Amino acid sequence: MRTFFVALAIAVCGLLALHARAADAPKAAAELDVSKVTAADLGWLAGRWTGEREGAFIEETWSPPQDGMLAGHARELEGGKVRELELSSIETEDGKPVLRFAHFGAGLQAKRAGEILTWKLLKAGAQSALFEGVGPIAGERIGYTRVDENTLHIVGEFRRGEKLVEFKFVYTRASR
């Protein structure tokens, strides 16, 4: 009987230790109240991020938040030529972050004349944000997750014809 109580005490102590560790764990996965998130809360995006997709070099850069706005740009280069340029912003409008971007080709020629894609914040965590398209891109999504200090994942569901196709970009923090 005594062995039973010793084993029980050890099990309870183990469970308490696990619970304490879980309580001390970072809350990165916890969702934030989207109604209280501002563009400034997405400052974890700031930095220069680089990666590769289908043989092309990709670079995405976000400035730190200033006066309620983050500004970003991206470039995709292949074989010494511009495949695509992107100009982006995240601004707080009506109390919520809104992501916008426009795409350009070489020489800043608009890929889709006058088209600025708009996304509203759907979900957010301490180092993640999921946006959903508005208007002609309704139903499309783009999510940013800062995996660690040097890794940023961007996952998107974009319409290609009648289907939503998922894209994933893995970026590493660039030093300069």
C-alpha positions as CSV (number, residue, x, y, z in Angstrom):
1,M,0.0,0.0,0.0
2,R,2.8,2.3,0.8
3,T,4.4,1.7,-2.6
4,F,1.1,2.8,-4.2
5,F,1.0,6.1,-2.3
6,V,4.7,6.8,-3.2
7,A,4.0,6.1,-6.9
8,L,0.9,8.3,-6.7
9,A,2.8,11.1,-5.1
10,I,5.5,10.9,-7.8
11,A,2.9,10.9,-10.6
12,V,1.2,13.9,-9.1
13,C,4.5,15.8,-8.7
14,G,5.3,14.9,-12.3
15,L,1.9,16.3,-13.5
16,L,2.3,19.4,-11.5
17,A,5.8,20.0,-13.0
18,L,4.4,19.5,-16.5
19,H,1.6,21.9,-15.8
20,A,4.0,24.5,-14.4
21,R,6.2,24.2,-17.5
22,A,3.2,24.6,-19.8
23,A,2.1,27.7,-17.9
24,D,5.6,29.2,-18.3
25,A,5.7,28.4,-22.0
26,P,5.6,31.3,-24.5
27,K,2.1,32.2,-25.6
28,A,3.1,32.5,-29.3
29,A,0.5,30.0,-30.4
30,A,-2.3,31.8,-28.4
31,E,-4.7,33.8,-30.4
32,L,-5.0,37.6,-29.8
33,D,-8.2,39.5,-29.7
34,V,-8.3,40.7,-33.4
35,S,-10.5,43.7,-32.4
36,K,-7.6,45.0,-30.3
37,V,-4.7,44.3,-32.7
38,T,-3.1,47.3,-34.5
39,A,-0.5,47.5,-37.2
40,A,2.1,48.3,-34.6
41,D,1.4,44.8,-33.0
42,L,2.7,43.3,-36.2
43,G,6.2,44.8,-35.8
44,W,7.6,41.3,-35.5
45,L,7.5,41.2,-39.4
46,A,10.2,43.9,-39.6
47,G,13.4,43.0,-41.2
48,R,14.9,41.7,-44.5
49,W,13.9,38.2,-45.4
50,T,15.2,36.1,-48.3
51,G,14.4,32.8,-49.8
52,E,14.0,30.9,-53.1
53,R,11.0,29.7,-55.1
54,E,11.1,27.8,-58.4
55,G,14.7,28.8,-59.0
56,A,14.1,32.5,-58.3
57,F,15.6,34.6,-55.5
58,I,13.0,36.3,-53.4
59,E,13.5,39.1,-50.9
60,E,10.8,40.6,-48.7
61,T,11.6,43.6,-46.5
62,W,9.3,45.2,-43.9
63,S,10.1,48.4,-42.0
64,P,9.4,48.7,-38.3
65,P,6.0,50.2,-37.5
66,Q,5.9,53.9,-37.5
67,D,2.8,56.0,-36.8
68,G,0.5,53.0,-37.2
69,M,2.0,51.7,-40.4
70,L,4.4,49.1,-41.7
71,A,5.8,49.5,-45.2
72,G,7.1,46.6,-47.2
73,H,8.5,45.7,-50.6
74,A,9.4,42.4,-52.2
75,R,11.3,41.4,-55.3
76,E,11.6,38.2,-57.2
77,L,14.6,37.8,-59.5
78,E,15.5,35.0,-61.9
79,G,18.5,34.8,-64.1
80,G,19.3,38.5,-63.5
81,K,15.9,39.6,-64.5
82,V,12.9,40.9,-62.5
83,R,10.1,38.4,-62.3
84,E,8.0,40.5,-60.0
85,L,8.1,43.5,-57.6
86,E,5.6,44.1,-54.8
87,L,4.9,47.2,-52.8
88,S,3.0,46.5,-49.5
89,S,1.6,48.3,-46.5
90,I,-0.1,47.3,-43.3
91,E,-2.1,50.2,-41.8
92,T,-4.7,50.4,-39.0
93,E,-8.1,51.3,-40.4
94,D,-11.3,51.4,-38.4
95,G,-9.2,50.0,-35.5
96,K,-8.0,46.9,-37.4
97,P,-4.9,46.1,-39.5
98,V,-5.4,46.1,-43.3
99,L,-2.8,44.7,-45.7
100,R,-2.5,46.0,-49.2
101,F,-0.1,45.3,-52.0
102,A,0.3,45.9,-55.7
103,H,2.5,44.0,-58.2
104,F,4.8,45.3,-60.8
105,G,7.2,44.0,-63.4
106,A,10.5,45.3,-64.6
107,G,10.6,49.1,-64.9
108,L,7.8,49.3,-62.4
109,Q,5.2,48.4,-65.1
110,A,2.0,47.6,-63.3
111,K,1.1,43.9,-63.7
112,R,-2.6,44.6,-63.3
113,A,-3.2,48.3,-64.0
114,G,-4.5,50.1,-61.0
115,E,-5.1,46.9,-59.0
116,I,-4.3,47.1,-55.3
117,L,-5.1,43.9,-53.4
118,T,-6.7,44.4,-50.0
119,W,-6.7,42.0,-47.1
120,K,-8.4,42.3,-43.7
121,L,-6.9,40.7,-40.5
122,L,-8.8,37.5,-39.7
123,K,-6.6,36.0,-36.9
124,A,-3.5,37.0,-35.0
125,G,-1.1,35.5,-32.6
126,A,2.0,36.9,-30.8
127,Q,4.0,36.3,-34.0
128,S,1.5,35.3,-36.6
129,A,-1.2,37.0,-38.7
130,L,-3.7,35.6,-41.1
131,F,-5.4,38.0,-43.6
132,E,-8.4,37.3,-45.8
133,G,-8.9,38.9,-49.2
134,V,-11.6,41.6,-49.7
135,G,-13.6,42.3,-52.9
136,P,-12.3,40.5,-56.0
137,I,-10.0,38.3,-53.9
138,A,-12.6,37.4,-51.3
139,G,-11.9,33.8,-50.0
140,E,-8.2,34.1,-50.6
141,R,-5.9,34.1,-47.6
142,I,-2.3,35.0,-46.7
143,G,-0.7,34.2,-43.4
144,Y,2.6,35.3,-41.9
145,T,4.3,33.3,-39.1
146,R,7.6,34.2,-37.5
147,V,8.8,30.7,-36.6
148,D,11.8,31.9,-34.7
149,E,14.2,34.9,-34.7
150,N,15.5,34.0,-38.2
151,T,12.7,32.2,-40.0
152,L,9.5,33.6,-41.5
153,H,6.9,31.5,-43.2
154,I,4.3,33.0,-45.6
155,V,1.5,30.7,-46.6
156,G,-1.2,31.8,-49.1
157,E,-4.3,30.3,-50.7
158,F,-4.7,32.1,-54.0
159,R,-7.3,31.5,-56.7
160,R,-6.1,30.1,-59.9
161,G,-9.1,29.7,-62.2
162,E,-11.8,28.0,-60.1
163,K,-9.4,26.5,-57.6
164,L,-7.6,27.8,-54.5
165,V,-4.0,26.8,-54.7
166,E,-1.7,26.9,-51.7
167,F,1.7,28.5,-51.8
168,K,4.4,28.4,-49.1
169,F,7.4,30.7,-48.9
170,V,10.2,30.0,-46.3
171,Y,12.3,33.0,-45.6
172,T,15.5,33.4,-43.6
173,R,16.5,36.7,-42.0
174,A,19.2,38.4,-44.1
175,S,22.0,40.3,-42.3
176,R,22.0,43.2,-44.7
